[in-house]
């Protein structure tokens, strides 16, 4: 069966929470670890409902045979920054380098273009060369380094700040 990229629905909430536990335990590139996100299924459902109603935000899932392989989201900003959105992507380790990240990123960029999002921002660990390469492949540019962005087990990690200008 083919990988399907679609908008996440409130009924996906439980599976998304479990997915965050899996991917959080597979990498230190995310803002959370193996405990996933500290939210309930009801809170995730409400989040998915609210993001669906905001035309400058979207939450996508990449699925195959009912399993979530990856997620991607744009979170629109407000007021004088309403032309911008923050991007996040995660993919199960067993699907790294299988094109899932590219598929999700392409859909997020298409969504941004269709919904008047002019600039997409992201932060990525400086040592996550695969992700940086993916973002550069889609036209993202580095605009600097944020030192000590993460602190894991007493170790600091710098992050590269990147953006894509769609104007």
N, C-alpha and C positions, 0 to 999 in steps of 0.2 A: 504494500500500500504506500502511496505517495505522502510526503510530509505536507500537512495543511497549516497555513498561517491564517489565524482568524482572531477577531476581537474576543477577549476573555469575557465570559458571561458570569453573572452572580452565582450560577450553579457550579462554576468551576472553582469556587473559593476554597473548598476543602482540599481539592487536588493541588491547587497552587500553594497552599500552606505546606503541604507535605513535600512538594517540589522544592520549596525554599530550604527545607531541612536537608534534603539530599545535596543540592548544589552548594549550600553553605558549608557542608562537611567535606566537599571535594576540592575547595579552593580557598585561598585567603585573598582573593581579588574582590570580594563583595563586602558590603557594609555589615553583613551578619555572618555568623558561623553556623555550626551544625545544629544549633537550636532553632534556626530559621528566624522568622520575624515574630516578635512577641505580640501577636494579635489573635483574636478569635475568628472563627469561621464567619460569624455575623458581622464583625468589623470588616473583614475582607469583602464580604458581599456588598456592604454599604460603600466601601471604597470603589469597587468595580461599578456599582450603579452611578456613583457621582462622577467618576472619570468618563463614563459613557455619555453623560449629559454635557460634558465640557468639550467643545469642538477643538480646543487647542491641546487636548490630552487624549491619549489612547493607551490601552494595555493589550498587547498581543500575546498569544501563545502559539508555539509551534508544536503540533501534535502529529503523532503517527500511531495508528492502532489504539487510539484512546489514551496514549501516554504523552505527557508533556515533556518535550525534548528541550525546550528553551522558551524564554519569555523576553519581551522587549516593551519598553514603555517610553512615552513622551509625556512629560508633565509640564503643561503650559504655565507660564508665569503671568502675573497680573499687572494691572495699571500701566505704568510707562514701560514695562517689560513684556507687554502682552504679545509682542511680535517674536518672542523667544520661547523655547522649551528646553527642558533638561532631559537627556536621554540616558536610559539604562538598559543593559542587555545581560542575560545570563544563558548559558547552555550547559546541559549535563556533560560532564567530562567525557563520557563514552561517545559523545557526538561532536567533540571538538574536531576541527579540520574536516568536517563533512558538509560544509556549506550552509549550516543552519544559521549561524550568525549573519552571514551575507544575506540570506533570505529574509530574516527578520529586519535587518538594517534597511534593506531596499524598501520593504513595506512601510517602515517608519518614515523614511524620507518621502515616499509617495504621499503618505498621509499628511505630512507637514506641508508639502507643496499644495495639496488640495484644500488645506484649512488655514491658509494665510500665516503659517509659521515661517518666519524669514530666517531665523538663526537658531541652530541647534547647538547646545553646549553639552559637554561631558567631561568627566574626570576619569583617568585610568592610571593604574599603577605604572610607574616608569619602567619597571622590569617586566611588564606584561606585553612583550614584543609582538605576540600574535595578534592581540587585540589592537594595538597601535597600528600594525600593518593593515588590519581590516578597515579601521577608520580612515587611514590615509588612502586606501584603495577607493573609498567612496568620496574623497575630496576634503575630509576633515584636515584642519591645520592646527598645529601646536601653537599656543600663545603664551606658554610659560609653565613653570613648575610650582606646585604648592608643596612646600617642605613639610615633612612630618604629618602628612594628611591622615594616615592610619597609624595606630599604635597597637601592635599585637604582641602579647607576651613580652612587653618591655622594649620591643624593637619598633623603630619608626620607619615608615615607608613614604617616600615622596610620590606625588601624583603629577602626571602631565595633564594640563588643562587644554582641551581641544574644542574647536567649533567648526561648524559648517554654515557658510553664508549662502542662502538660497535666493538672495535678491537678484 
